[in-house]
Amino acid sequence: MAPIEDDQKEEDETQGLMNSQLEEATGNDDVAGSGAVGELPAELPGTHLADSTGGQEVAKRRPFDPESPDTWSFELQCGPSLLICAYSPAGNFLAYSDASILKIISTSTWKTLSEVLNEGELHVCCFSPCGQFLSFGGRNKKLSTLCTETWKPAAEIQVDGIVYACAYSPDSKVLCVGGGNKLVTAIDTAMWRKVAQFELAGIPMVISFSPKGEFLSFGGGDKAVTIVSTASWEDVKVINLVGWLYKCTWSVDGELLSYGGEDRMMTTVNTSTWDTVEQAPLGGSWPADLSSDVPAAQIRIEAVEIDPLSDGVTVEV
């Protein structure tokens, strides 16, 4: 399934499918969620979750664990759909966007700390593991990076195409970006300069580093999983697929790599030998998790006057 640029009909069909799936899963045709609005408690017990279905930008006392009624979940009101959301490594910040506005909130006060207005929808958003940077991009054909201490621009990576994927190395020293230009580019975050670049036969949809950072994996429309060494930036292994790659993830110890896509197979390989250790068919096509794009809107995020990114370093890839 290739990325859709302007096919509104297919987007509407996908939207309807996700609505139906949400209603079937929850037994509730109110995709915006329900629950009585309450005041924020002085201390918030339990785990705080990013509700990808949207909601009001206030606390809602709605226990997500029936056996633990003192736990809370919080819903943040978005526009047509929540496209991206990400927590900072320390959990003190939550970044999310419904379209062209990125909002960063504090998880201690649930107040908005910063807003960034972009040209076009955002598709990717990630914090660096060190917590110093927040990167995001999409249809504006660039990957912007903010410094989390000041929320001011640190760098801007120009991409000749829509940004579809990005990832930081575990030590935060390298930032990789992939987009419609069919390139995966590695950027040194100390000097904000290009250190490696890979040309694909299709659009890269997935980029991920191994837990120890010795490998970088990527793929998408090229119908392959490519693994390169971050020491030499040379190919270590190329695994050919019969369709697009949509998901690729490493085990915590880095000894296993699992991936799947249009072939409707979940394949796991041993990263020492790159031999297949498990392969299981899926009931449906990937991506299996559609919850990140479920529509919900009662109050839209209003456009605000924000100065464009005028500081920081610009990198062309």
C-alpha positions as a Markdown table, in Angstrom:
| # | Residue | x | y | z |
|---|---|---|---|---|
| 1 | Met | 0.0 | 0.0 | 0.0 |
| 2 | Ala | 1.7 | 3.1 | -1.2 |
| 3 | Pro | 1.5 | 6.5 | 0.5 |
| 4 | Ile | -1.5 | 8.5 | -0.7 |
| 5 | Glu | -0.9 | 12.1 | -1.9 |
| 6 | Asp | -4.2 | 13.4 | -3.2 |
| 7 | Asp | -6.7 | 10.5 | -3.3 |
| 8 | Gln | -9.4 | 11.9 | -1.0 |
| 9 | Lys | -11.7 | 9.0 | -1.8 |
| 10 | Glu | -9.3 | 6.4 | -0.4 |
| 11 | Glu | -8.6 | 8.6 | 2.6 |
| 12 | Asp | -12.4 | 8.8 | 3.3 |
| 13 | Glu | -12.7 | 5.0 | 3.0 |
| 14 | Thr | -9.8 | 4.5 | 5.5 |
| 15 | Gln | -11.4 | 7.0 | 7.9 |
| 16 | Gly | -14.7 | 5.1 | 7.8 |
| 17 | Leu | -13.0 | 1.8 | 8.3 |
| 18 | Met | -11.2 | 3.2 | 11.4 |
| 19 | Asn | -14.5 | 4.6 | 12.8 |
| 20 | Ser | -16.1 | 1.2 | 12.4 |
| 21 | Gln | -13.2 | -0.6 | 14.1 |
| 22 | Leu | -13.3 | 1.8 | 17.0 |
| 23 | Glu | -17.0 | 1.4 | 17.5 |
| 24 | Glu | -16.8 | -2.4 | 17.3 |
| 25 | Ala | -13.9 | -2.4 | 19.8 |
| 26 | Thr | -15.5 | 0.0 | 22.3 |
| 27 | Gly | -19.2 | -0.7 | 21.7 |
| 28 | Asn | -19.6 | 3.1 | 21.6 |
| 29 | Asp | -20.4 | 5.1 | 18.5 |
| 30 | Asp | -19.1 | 8.3 | 20.2 |
| 31 | Val | -15.5 | 8.1 | 19.0 |
| 32 | Ala | -14.6 | 11.3 | 20.9 |
| 33 | Gly | -15.0 | 9.3 | 24.2 |
| 34 | Ser | -17.1 | 9.9 | 27.2 |
| 35 | Gly | -16.8 | 10.6 | 30.9 |
| 36 | Ala | -17.4 | 13.3 | 33.4 |
| 37 | Val | -15.0 | 16.2 | 33.3 |
| 38 | Gly | -13.2 | 16.6 | 36.6 |
| 39 | Glu | -10.6 | 18.9 | 38.2 |
| 40 | Leu | -6.9 | 18.0 | 37.9 |
| 41 | Pro | -5.8 | 16.3 | 41.2 |
| 42 | Ala | -2.8 | 17.6 | 43.1 |
| 43 | Glu | -1.1 | 14.2 | 42.5 |
| 44 | Leu | -2.0 | 12.0 | 39.6 |
| 45 | Pro | -2.0 | 8.3 | 40.5 |
| 46 | Gly | -1.4 | 5.5 | 38.0 |
| 47 | Thr | 0.1 | 5.6 | 34.5 |
| 48 | His | -0.6 | 8.6 | 32.2 |
| 49 | Leu | -1.5 | 7.6 | 28.7 |
| 50 | Ala | -1.7 | 9.5 | 25.5 |
| 51 | Asp | -5.2 | 8.9 | 24.2 |
| 52 | Ser | -4.9 | 8.6 | 20.5 |
| 53 | Thr | -8.6 | 9.1 | 19.9 |
| 54 | Gly | -8.6 | 12.7 | 21.0 |
| 55 | Gly | -10.8 | 14.3 | 23.6 |
| 56 | Gln | -11.1 | 17.5 | 25.6 |
| 57 | Glu | -8.0 | 19.4 | 26.7 |
| 58 | Val | -9.0 | 19.0 | 30.3 |
| 59 | Ala | -8.7 | 16.0 | 32.6 |
| 60 | Lys | -11.5 | 13.4 | 32.4 |
| 61 | Arg | -11.9 | 11.0 | 35.3 |
| 62 | Arg | -12.3 | 7.9 | 33.4 |
| 63 | Pro | -10.6 | 4.8 | 34.9 |
| 64 | Phe | -8.9 | 2.8 | 32.2 |
| 65 | Asp | -8.5 | -0.2 | 34.6 |
| 66 | Pro | -11.8 | -1.4 | 36.1 |
| 67 | Glu | -10.0 | -3.0 | 39.0 |
| 68 | Ser | -8.1 | 0.2 | 39.8 |
| 69 | Pro | -10.7 | 3.0 | 40.0 |
| 70 | Asp | -8.2 | 5.6 | 41.3 |
| 71 | Thr | -6.2 | 5.6 | 38.0 |
| 72 | Trp | -6.8 | 8.4 | 35.5 |
| 73 | Ser | -6.6 | 8.8 | 31.8 |
| 74 | Phe | -6.4 | 12.2 | 30.1 |
| 75 | Glu | -7.9 | 13.2 | 26.8 |
| 76 | Leu | -6.5 | 16.1 | 24.7 |
| 77 | Gln | -8.9 | 17.6 | 22.3 |
| 78 | Cys | -7.7 | 17.5 | 18.7 |
| 79 | Gly | -9.1 | 18.3 | 15.2 |
| 80 | Pro | -10.1 | 15.7 | 12.6 |
| 81 | Ser | -7.7 | 13.1 | 13.8 |
| 82 | Leu | -4.6 | 12.8 | 16.0 |
| 83 | Leu | -1.8 | 12.1 | 13.5 |
| 84 | Ile | 1.2 | 11.9 | 15.9 |
| 85 | Cys | 2.0 | 11.8 | 19.6 |
| 86 | Ala | 5.2 | 11.2 | 21.5 |
| 87 | Tyr | 6.4 | 11.3 | 25.1 |
| 88 | Ser | 9.9 | 12.6 | 26.0 |
| 89 | Pro | 12.2 | 10.0 | 27.5 |
| 90 | Ala | 11.7 | 11.3 | 31.1 |
| 91 | Gly | 7.9 | 11.5 | 30.5 |
| 92 | Asn | 7.8 | 15.2 | 31.4 |
| 93 | Phe | 6.6 | 16.3 | 28.0 |
| 94 | Leu | 4.0 | 15.1 | 25.5 |
| 95 | Ala | 4.0 | 16.3 | 21.9 |
| 96 | Tyr | 1.0 | 15.7 | 19.6 |
| 97 | Ser | -0.6 | 17.1 | 16.5 |
| 98 | Asp | -3.9 | 16.7 | 14.7 |
| 99 | Ala | -2.7 | 18.3 | 11.5 |
| 100 | Ser | -0.4 | 21.3 | 11.0 |
| 101 | Ile | -0.1 | 22.5 | 14.6 |
| 102 | Leu | 2.3 | 20.7 | 17.0 |
| 103 | Lys | 1.5 | 21.2 | 20.7 |
| 104 | Ile | 3.9 | 20.4 | 23.5 |
| 105 | Ile | 2.4 | 20.0 | 27.0 |
| 106 | Ser | 3.8 | 19.4 | 30.5 |
| 107 | Thr | 2.6 | 16.1 | 32.0 |
| 108 | Ser | 3.0 | 17.6 | 35.5 |
| 109 | Thr | 0.5 | 20.4 | 34.9 |
| 110 | Trp | -1.1 | 19.4 | 31.6 |
| 111 | Lys | -0.6 | 22.9 | 30.4 |
| 112 | Thr | 0.6 | 23.9 | 26.9 |
| 113 | Leu | 4.2 | 24.9 | 26.8 |
| 114 | Ser | 4.7 | 25.6 | 23.2 |
| 115 | Glu | 2.9 | 25.5 | 19.8 |
| 116 | Val | 4.4 | 25.3 | 16.3 |
| 117 | Leu | 2.4 | 26.1 | 13.2 |
| 118 | Asn | 3.6 | 24.1 | 10.1 |
| 119 | Glu | 2.8 | 24.2 | 6.4 |
| 120 | Gly | 0.9 | 21.0 | 5.9 |
| 121 | Glu | 0.1 | 17.9 | 8.0 |
| 122 | Leu | 2.7 | 16.4 | 10.3 |
| 123 | His | 3.5 | 12.7 | 9.9 |
| 124 | Val | 6.4 | 12.0 | 12.3 |
| 125 | Cys | 7.5 | 13.2 | 15.7 |
| 126 | Cys | 10.2 | 11.9 | 18.0 |
| 127 | Phe | 12.2 | 13.0 | 21.0 |
| 128 | Ser | 16.0 | 12.3 | 21.2 |
| 129 | Pro | 16.8 | 9.6 | 23.8 |
| 130 | Cys | 18.8 | 12.3 | 25.7 |
| 131 | Gly | 15.7 | 14.4 | 25.8 |
| 132 | Gln | 17.4 | 17.5 | 24.4 |
| 133 | Phe | 15.7 | 17.6 | 21.0 |
| 134 | Leu | 12.2 | 17.2 | 19.5 |
| 135 | Ser | 12.0 | 16.5 | 15.8 |
| 136 | Phe | 8.9 | 16.6 | 13.6 |
| 137 | Gly | 8.0 | 16.8 | 9.9 |
| 138 | Gly | 5.6 | 15.8 | 7.2 |
| 139 | Arg | 4.0 | 17.4 | 4.2 |
| 140 | Asn | 6.1 | 20.6 | 4.7 |
| 141 | Lys | 9.0 | 18.6 | 3.2 |
| 142 | Lys | 11.3 | 19.3 | 6.1 |
| 143 | Leu | 12.3 | 17.8 | 9.5 |
| 144 | Ser | 12.4 | 20.5 | 12.1 |
| 145 | Thr | 14.2 | 20.1 | 15.4 |
| 146 | Leu | 13.5 | 22.1 | 18.6 |
| 147 | Cys | 15.7 | 22.4 | 21.7 |
| 148 | Thr | 13.5 | 21.2 | 24.6 |
| 149 | Glu | 15.1 | 23.6 | 27.1 |
| 150 | Thr | 13.9 | 26.7 | 25.2 |
| 151 | Trp | 11.6 | 25.2 | 22.5 |
| 152 | Lys | 13.6 | 27.3 | 20.0 |
| 153 | Pro | 14.7 | 25.9 | 16.6 |
| 154 | Ala | 18.0 | 23.9 | 16.7 |
| 155 | Ala | 18.0 | 22.7 | 13.1 |
| 156 | Glu | 16.0 | 22.2 | 10.0 |
| 157 | Ile | 16.6 | 19.4 | 7.5 |
| 158 | Gln | 15.2 | 20.2 | 4.1 |
| 159 | Val | 13.8 | 17.1 | 2.3 |
| 160 | Asp | 12.8 | 17.0 | -1.3 |
| 161 | Gly | 9.6 | 15.3 | -0.6 |
| 162 | Ile | 7.2 | 14.5 | 2.2 |
| 163 | Val | 8.8 | 13.3 | 5.4 |
| 164 | Tyr | 7.6 | 9.8 | 6.3 |
| 165 | Ala | 10.1 | 8.5 | 8.9 |
| 166 | Cys | 12.7 | 9.7 | 11.4 |
| 167 | Ala | 14.7 | 8.1 | 14.3 |
| 168 | Tyr | 17.5 | 9.0 | 16.7 |
| 169 | Ser | 20.3 | 6.7 | 17.5 |
| 170 | Pro | 20.3 | 5.5 | 21.2 |
| 171 | Asp | 23.1 | 7.9 | 22.1 |
| 172 | Ser | 21.3 | 10.8 | 20.3 |
| 173 | Lys | 24.4 | 11.5 | 18.2 |
| 174 | Val | 22.7 | 10.7 | 14.9 |
| 175 | Leu | 19.3 | 11.6 | 13.5 |
| 176 | Cys | 18.0 | 9.8 | 10.5 |
| 177 | Val | 15.2 | 11.0 | 8.2 |
| 178 | Gly | 13.5 | 9.4 | 5.2 |
| 179 | Gly | 11.0 | 11.0 | 2.8 |
| 180 | Gly | 9.5 | 11.2 | -0.6 |
| 181 | Asn | 12.9 | 11.8 | -2.2 |
| 182 | Lys | 13.5 | 8.0 | -1.6 |
| 183 | Leu | 16.5 | 8.8 | 0.5 |
| 184 | Val | 17.5 | 7.9 | 4.1 |
| 185 | Thr | 19.9 | 10.5 | 5.4 |
| 186 | Ala | 21.9 | 10.3 | 8.6 |
| 187 | Ile | 22.7 | 13.6 | 10.3 |
| 188 | Asp | 25.3 | 14.3 | 13.0 |
| 189 | Thr | 23.5 | 16.2 | 15.8 |
| 190 | Ala | 26.6 | 17.8 | 17.1 |
| 191 | Met | 27.5 | 19.7 | 14.0 |
| 192 | Trp | 24.2 | 19.1 | 12.1 |
| 193 | Arg | 25.9 | 17.8 | 9.0 |
| 194 | Lys | 25.2 | 14.9 | 6.8 |
| 195 | Val | 27.3 | 11.8 | 7.6 |
| 196 | Ala | 25.6 | 9.2 | 5.4 |
| 197 | Gln | 22.9 | 8.8 | 2.8 |
| 198 | Phe | 21.2 | 5.8 | 1.2 |
| 199 | Glu | 19.2 | 5.8 | -2.0 |
| 200 | Leu | 16.2 | 3.4 | -2.0 |
| 201 | Ala | 14.1 | 2.1 | -4.9 |
| 202 | Gly | 11.0 | 3.3 | -3.1 |
| 203 | Ile | 9.8 | 5.6 | -0.3 |
| 204 | Pro | 11.2 | 4.8 | 3.1 |
| 205 | Met | 8.4 | 4.3 | 5.6 |
| 206 | Val | 10.4 | 2.7 | 8.5 |
| 207 | Ile | 13.7 | 3.8 | 10.2 |
| 208 | Ser | 14.9 | 2.2 | 13.4 |
| 209 | Phe | 18.2 | 1.8 | 15.3 |
| 210 | Ser | 19.2 | -1.3 | 17.2 |
| 211 | Pro | 19.2 | -0.9 | 21.0 |
| 212 | Lys | 23.0 | -0.6 | 21.2 |
| 213 | Gly | 23.1 | 1.6 | 18.1 |
| 214 | Glu | 25.5 | -0.6 | 16.0 |
| 215 | Phe | 22.8 | -1.2 | 13.3 |
| 216 | Leu | 20.4 | 1.0 | 11.4 |
| 217 | Ser | 17.4 | -0.6 | 9.6 |
| 218 | Phe | 15.1 | 1.0 | 7.1 |
| 219 | Gly | 12.7 | 0.2 | 4.2 |
| 220 | Gly | 9.3 | 0.8 | 2.7 |
| 221 | Gly | 8.3 | 1.1 | -0.9 |
| 222 | Asp | 11.6 | -0.6 | -2.0 |
| 223 | Lys | 10.1 | -3.9 | -0.7 |
| 224 | Ala | 13.1 | -4.7 | 1.4 |
| 225 | Val | 14.6 | -4.4 | 4.9 |
| 226 | Thr | 18.1 | -2.9 | 4.7 |
| 227 | Ile | 20.4 | -3.2 | 7.7 |
| 228 | Val | 23.6 | -1.1 | 7.8 |
| 229 | Ser | 26.5 | -0.8 | 10.2 |
| 230 | Thr | 26.6 | 2.6 | 11.9 |
| 231 | Ala | 30.4 | 2.2 | 12.2 |
| 232 | Ser | 31.1 | 2.0 | 8.5 |
| 233 | Trp | 27.6 | 2.9 | 7.1 |
| 234 | Glu | 28.0 | -0.2 | 4.8 |
| 235 | Asp | 25.2 | -2.7 | 4.2 |
| 236 | Val | 25.2 | -5.7 | 6.5 |
| 237 | Lys | 22.1 | -7.4 | 5.2 |
| 238 | Val | 19.3 | -6.7 | 2.7 |
| 239 | Ile | 16.2 | -8.8 | 3.2 |
| 240 | Asn | 13.9 | -8.7 | 0.1 |
| 241 | Leu | 10.1 | -8.7 | 0.6 |
| 242 | Val | 7.2 | -9.4 | -1.7 |
| 243 | Gly | 5.5 | -6.1 | -0.8 |
| 244 | Trp | 5.9 | -2.8 | 1.1 |
| 245 | Leu | 7.6 | -2.8 | 4.5 |
| 246 | Tyr | 5.4 | -1.1 | 7.2 |
| 247 | Lys | 6.8 | -2.2 | 10.6 |
| 248 | Cys | 10.3 | -3.1 | 11.8 |
| 249 | Thr | 11.3 | -3.4 | 15.4 |
| 250 | Trp | 14.3 | -4.6 | 17.5 |
| 251 | Ser | 14.1 | -6.7 | 20.6 |
| 252 | Val | 15.3 | -5.0 | 23.8 |
| 253 | Asp | 18.6 | -6.9 | 23.8 |
| 254 | Gly | 19.0 | -6.4 | 20.0 |
| 255 | Glu | 19.3 | -10.1 | 19.3 |
| 256 | Leu | 16.1 | -10.3 | 17.3 |
| 257 | Leu | 14.6 | -8.1 | 14.5 |
| 258 | Ser | 10.9 | -8.4 | 13.6 |
| 259 | Tyr | 9.3 | -6.9 | 10.5 |
| 260 | Gly | 6.2 | -7.1 | 8.4 |
| 261 | Gly | 4.2 | -5.5 | 5.6 |
| 262 | Glu | 2.1 | -6.2 | 2.6 |
| 263 | Asp | 3.1 | -9.8 | 2.6 |
| 264 | Arg | 0.9 | -10.2 | 5.7 |
| 265 | Met | 3.7 | -12.1 | 7.5 |
| 266 | Met | 5.4 | -11.3 | 10.7 |
| 267 | Thr | 9.0 | -12.4 | 10.3 |
| 268 | Thr | 11.7 | -12.5 | 13.0 |
| 269 | Val | 15.4 | -13.0 | 12.3 |
| 270 | Asn | 18.4 | -13.6 | 14.5 |
| 271 | Thr | 20.7 | -10.6 | 14.3 |
| 272 | Ser | 23.8 | -12.7 | 14.7 |
| 273 | Thr | 23.3 | -14.8 | 11.7 |
| 274 | Trp | 20.3 | -13.0 | 10.0 |
| 275 | Asp | 18.6 | -16.4 | 9.8 |
| 276 | Thr | 14.8 | -16.6 | 10.2 |
| 277 | Val | 13.7 | -17.9 | 13.5 |
| 278 | Glu | 10.0 | -17.4 | 13.3 |
| 279 | Gln | 7.4 | -16.5 | 10.6 |
| 280 | Ala | 3.7 | -16.2 | 11.3 |
| 281 | Pro | 0.9 | -15.1 | 8.9 |
| 282 | Leu | -1.3 | -12.2 | 9.9 |
| 283 | Gly | -5.1 | -12.1 | 9.8 |
| 284 | Gly | -5.1 | -8.8 | 7.9 |
| 285 | Ser | -2.7 | -6.5 | 6.1 |
| 286 | Trp | -0.4 | -4.2 | 8.0 |
| 287 | Pro | -0.3 | -1.7 | 9.6 |
| 288 | Ala | -2.4 | -3.6 | 12.1 |
| 289 | Asp | -2.7 | -0.7 | 14.6 |
| 290 | Leu | -5.0 | 2.1 | 13.2 |
| 291 | Ser | -5.5 | 3.7 | 16.6 |
| 292 | Ser | -3.1 | 6.5 | 15.9 |
| 293 | Asp | -5.4 | 7.9 | 13.2 |
| 294 | Val | -8.9 | 7.6 | 14.8 |
| 295 | Pro | -11.0 | 10.7 | 14.2 |
| 296 | Ala | -12.3 | 12.7 | 17.1 |
| 297 | Ala | -13.3 | 16.3 | 17.4 |
| 298 | Gln | -15.6 | 18.4 | 19.5 |
| 299 | Ile | -13.3 | 21.5 | 19.7 |
| 300 | Arg | -10.7 | 22.1 | 17.0 |
| 301 | Ile | -7.3 | 23.4 | 17.8 |
| 302 | Glu | -7.4 | 27.0 | 16.6 |
| 303 | Ala | -4.6 | 28.3 | 14.4 |
| 304 | Val | -2.4 | 30.7 | 16.2 |
| 305 | Glu | 0.1 | 33.4 | 15.2 |
| 306 | Ile | 3.5 | 31.8 | 15.5 |
| 307 | Asp | 6.8 | 33.1 | 14.2 |
| 308 | Pro | 8.2 | 30.7 | 11.6 |
| 309 | Leu | 11.4 | 28.8 | 12.4 |
| 310 | Ser | 13.9 | 31.5 | 11.9 |
| 311 | Asp | 16.8 | 30.3 | 14.0 |
| 312 | Gly | 19.0 | 27.2 | 14.1 |
| 313 | Val | 20.8 | 25.3 | 11.4 |
| 314 | Thr | 19.4 | 24.4 | 8.0 |
| 315 | Val | 20.6 | 21.1 | 6.4 |
| 316 | Glu | 19.7 | 20.2 | 2.8 |
| 317 | Val | 19.4 | 16.5 | 2.1 |
